[in-house]
Amino acid sequence: MKKNIGNKFAFYPMPVIVVGAFVDGKPDFTLVAHIGIVTHDTAMISLNKAHYINRGIKESKVLSVNVVDESWLEKAAAAGSVSGRNTDKSSLFGYTIGDVNAPIINEAKLSMECVVADIYEIGAFENFVVRVVNTFADDSILGDDGDKPDYRKFKPVLFEMPNYTFLKTGETLGECKSFMKK
Ligand SMILES: Cc1cc2nc3c(=O)[nH]c(=O)nc-3n(C[C@H](O)[C@H](O)[C@H](O)COP(=O)(O)O)c2cc1C
């Protein structure tokens, strides 16, 4: 029997990312778990209005999305525990400036450079609708064809809010079409 546990938000676990953007000429980096796919090249990133990084994103209209894996989780968590308003996070990571001038984290094996297409304000949040313009992937995480990430090699860290924990990505169950035949 299923129990009604109220209107609990049950979309977890979610991959965690670090968003990078320039604020007043210096990069700021912020840990974010509330992200969602909107179309095949568009996503939404939900940021509390109080965050320091928001002004930089609104002014530059670009940001980087850096997908967190275990190899740099501690540093990524640091980007989610202090604000650029009080602490300079510009040297927390090595970074490279991308084609549309977003700061891309060197430690990340998978990063996307995005342009802001729209902003939806809902309550205390600015929800940035972003379009991916470039994806940068380390050779070590690419599949044999060389142009797609292989998620048997690359394991994004997942986050779940109810117990406030990070989780490992699990095992491969099989190719989707093999299930559809049944
Ligand atoms: C695991 C984790 C997930 C987080 N996810 C989000 C999120 O989805 N949206 C958000 O606005 N803040 C999120 N935060 C909080 C920000 O990362 C944090 O407040 C950060 O210090 C803001 O930095 P800034 O002021 O330099 O932008 C998260 C923090 C942690 C630890």
The ligand as a Gaussian input file, in Angstrom:
#p B3LYP/6-31G(d) Opt

LIG

0 1
 C       24.335000      20.133000      -2.428000
 C       23.962000      21.572000      -2.693000
 C       23.069000      21.873000      -3.702000
 C       22.678000      23.203000      -3.946000
 N       21.774000      23.459000      -4.931000
 C       21.356000      24.735000      -5.123000
 C       20.362000      25.008000      -6.107000
 O       19.887000      24.127000      -6.829000
 N       19.953000      26.290000      -6.248000
 C       20.443000      27.304000      -5.485000
 O       20.016000      28.453000      -5.638000
 N       21.417000      27.073000      -4.553000
 C       21.876000      25.813000      -4.352000
 N       22.830000      25.564000      -3.408000
 C       23.354000      26.681000      -2.583000
 C       24.492000      27.500000      -3.251000
 O       25.428000      26.669000      -3.903000
 C       25.238000      28.310000      -2.158000
 O       24.326000      29.101000      -1.428000
 C       26.379000      29.162000      -2.721000
 O       27.228000      29.491000      -1.621000
 C       25.948000      30.451000      -3.413000
 O       27.134000      31.065000      -3.901000
 P       27.165000      32.532000      -4.534000
 O       26.505000      33.484000      -3.562000
 O       28.644000      32.807000      -4.706000
 O       26.450000      32.495000      -5.852000
 C       23.238000      24.257000      -3.163000
 C       24.175000      23.945000      -2.161000
 C       24.538000      22.619000      -1.919000
 C       25.537000      22.315000      -0.836000

